[in-house]
Amino acid sequence: MAVAKVIEISASSQQSFEHAIKTGVEHATKTLNNVRGAWVKEQQIVVTNQQVSEYRVNLLVTFVLED
C-alpha cells in the first residue's frame, strides 16, 4: 500500500508557463523523493511596460512517502 503527500510550490519564468512548470518540477525532484505527478493550480502573469514580463505558476506536487 502506498501513501502519498501533496505539497504546493510556486515557480516562475520569463519565457513561458511551460518553462515555469518544468522549472518547478525539476526543483521539486531535487529535494523530494518519489515524485509521481503535479498539476497546475494557478497561472499568473506579471505585466511591465505593457508587456508580459514574467509567467508564474502554483503547482500541487504529489510524491509517495517512504516506509
Secondary structure, DSSP 8 states (H G I E B T S, - for coil): ---EEEEEEEEEESS-HHHHHHHHHHHHHHH-SSEEEEEEEEEEEEEETTEEEEEEEEEEEEEE---
